[in-house]
């Protein structure tokens, strides 16, 4: 049960990160309740990566990509500590 809950939570966050990436490419200045929800949920996760790797004058934000892969690492670490 705990395994499924953690896995589901991480998968939901990863999907929201992917949705945020797509929104930023397709309709970057869209403001509605759905985009607000996506940004509100994902920003606390992405902010630490932006602090570590500031964008500066670059036009490519790699924070979502780093967060996406870091979530996989965290999930594997949690499962290895809890279940093995």
ABEGO torsion letter per residue (X at the ends): XAAAAAAAAAAAAAAAAAAAAAAAAABAABBBAAAAAAAAAAAAAAAAAAAABBAEABABBAAAAAAAAAAAAAAAAAAAAAAX
